[in-house]
């Protein structure tokens, strides 16, 4: 079972190496901007694209319940087989911190580290993940 969640920016994520079993949630603004994530000891990779916004804006992908289900499905599938979950976005401060905070809340009962500097989690993304998880059987006992 995962023991830790790490949040990184894209530059750090490209160079990320882990001695343990790990999985990655790779967040980009659009599907043509995903970074290359190393494969060594990696058990899973979810590449998902959405913008760091809280409302629909022309040309940008707004985070929605389908994205939330994709993330929660990925965590459910990999959680028991990994030691580390690495989540990254471009800067490693808002989108990835929101995803990490929601997962930490659901799995550890404490997301506080992701609401402290240097993180500024996107509350819309965080709240959507928590709300979607509340309606899922696989997150009822977490």
LOMARVO-832263 format. One record per residue (C-alpha): y, x, z. Coordinates in pm, whole numbers, padded with zeros to 5 digits, always signed. Each point is the difference from the previous one (the first is absolute). Example, Ala and Ser with C-alpha at 12.3 -4.5 7.8 and 13.67 -1.06 7.14 Angstrom:
BEGIN
-00450+01230+00780/+00344+00137-00066/
***
This chain:
BEGIN
+00000+00000+00000/+00346+00126-00086/+00168+00177+00290/+00338+00060-00154/+00246-00121-00259/+00227+00255-00167/+00315-00089-00196/+00128+00242-00264/+00245+00021-00285/-00129+00054-00354/+00057+00377-00004/-00193+00049+00325/-00270-00243-00110/-00071+00200-00316/-00072+00304+00217/-00185-00190+00275/-00331+00148+00108/-00218-00131+00277/-00308+00150+00163/-00121-00348+00097/-00110-00300-00204/+00313-00173-00120/+00137-00269-00227/+00340-00048-00160/+00228-00292-00072/+00228+00132-00274/+00316-00207-00048/+00220+00036-00307/+00290-00203-00131/-00174-00058-00333/-00350+00061-00130/+00113+00285-00223/+00127+00210+00294/-00314+00056+00209/-00046+00354+00129/-00318+00205-00013/-00184-00012+00331/-00261+00264+00081/-00364-00107+00003/-00148+00242+00254/-00171-00206+00275/+00193-00310-00112/-00209-00317+00036/+00238-00243-00167/+00326-00037-00188/+00209-00313-00042/+00286+00038-00246/+00242-00287+00036/+00345-00054-00150/+00292-00189+00153/+00365+00071+00066/+00171+00059+00333/+00185-00332+00003/-00006-00328+00190/+00088-00238-00281/-00075-00035-00367/+00218+00225-00214/-00007+00034-00379/-00234+00274-00117/-00153+00063+00343/-00337-00108+00139/+00039-00191+00326/-00272+00046+00265/-00204-00319+00022/-00312-00149+00158/-00221+00140-00278/+00116+00352+00090/-00064-00077+00367/-00354-00118-00074/-00066+00311-00211/+00110+00224+00288/-00193-00194+00263/-00313-00007-00220/+00025+00376-00046/+00038+00060+00374/-00292-00232+00079/-00220+00180-00253/+00080+00355+00113/+00106-00014+00367/-00344+00066+00153/-00077+00284-00243/+00314+00212+00047/+00170+00200+00272/+00349+00004-00152/+00196-00248-00207/+00288+00158-00191/+00267-00235-00131/+00277+00125-00222/+00292-00122-00206/+00279+00194-00165/+00189+00100+00314/-00257-00088+00267/+00246-00200+00205/+00012-00369-00092/-00284-00151-00204/-00271+00234+00129/+00131-00029+00357/-00013-00380-00025/-00359+00008-00127/-00101+00254+00265/+00171-00200+00275/-00178-00320-00098/-00339+00172-00014/+00066+00176+00334/+00096-00334+00152/-00317-00165-00130/-00240+00284+00076/+00147+00177+00303/+00226-00267+00151/+00294+00242-00006/+00228+00065-00295/+00290+00148+00196/-00018+00351-00150/+00081-00143-00342/+00313-00172+00129/+00153+00327+00120/+00189+00271-00190/-00048+00117-00269/-00150-00333-00103/+00193-00310-00104/-00279-00246-00083/+00069-00278-00245/-00026-00308+00225/-00077-00233-00291/-00309+00204-00093/-00106+00036+00365/+00039-00371+00072/-00182-00104-00320/-00298+00220+00090/-00015-00133+00357/+00029-00361-00119/-00270+00040-00266/-00231+00176+00247/+00041-00291+00241/-00169-00230-00249/-00296+00228-00066/-00327-00004+00189/-00041+00379-00020/+00320+00054+00201/-00040-00274+00263/-00157+00228+00262/+00208+00309-00075/
***
